[in-house]
Each structure stands twice: as C-alpha cells, then as structure tokens.
Amino acid sequence: PAVQSLYGLRVGGGLVLDATPDISLDVSLSELMAPYPIATHLGVRAFKPLTDTLSATAGIEADIKHISLSIDGTPIKVSDTEVGLHIGLKYERF
C-alpha cells in the first residue's frame, strides 16, 4: 500500500460570539497549507457556564481533505470528509 504523510502549516482564525446572555459560540476555520491548500477544518462549539469554573460544551467539527499528489509516478486524488460531534465539560482553572 502507498503511504504518504501530510506536513504543512495550518493557518486560520475564529470568532467567539455571545449567542445568548449565558451561551457563547466559538467558531473556527483553518486551512493546512503544504504549500498549497490540502485540508480544511471548520468547527463550531457552544459553551454554557454551570459554575464559576465549569462549563458544558457541545459542538460539531468537520475536517475536509482535498489532495492531489503523485506517489511513485502515479497521480492520486484524495477527497475525505470527517465530521465529529463534541459534548463535554470544561474546567477553566487549575
């Protein structure tokens, strides 16, 4: 089987928004460059404080790979999408 590792620099940004007075949203978008775009990451997470140091969090994230390369002279095009749901707790102080 052909194996090719992907290395590059991930660049991106995000926003933290107040969806309601007690729920904030963290929205992010980034791209892995190697040196051209090969993988996109998009994520949205919501945070709701439960106590002074504990928040509930839930969200969805997608990783989309879009790569054209050559291995041993054979051209290969890879398209792959991974979508994950996130749910958990966040402790904000140590």
Buried (B, 14 or more C-beta within 10 A) or exposed (E): EEEEEEEBEEEEEBEEEEEEEEBBBBBBBBBBEBEEEBBBBBBBBBBEBEEEEEBBBBBEBEBBBEBEBEEEEEEEEEEEEEEEEEEEEEEEEE
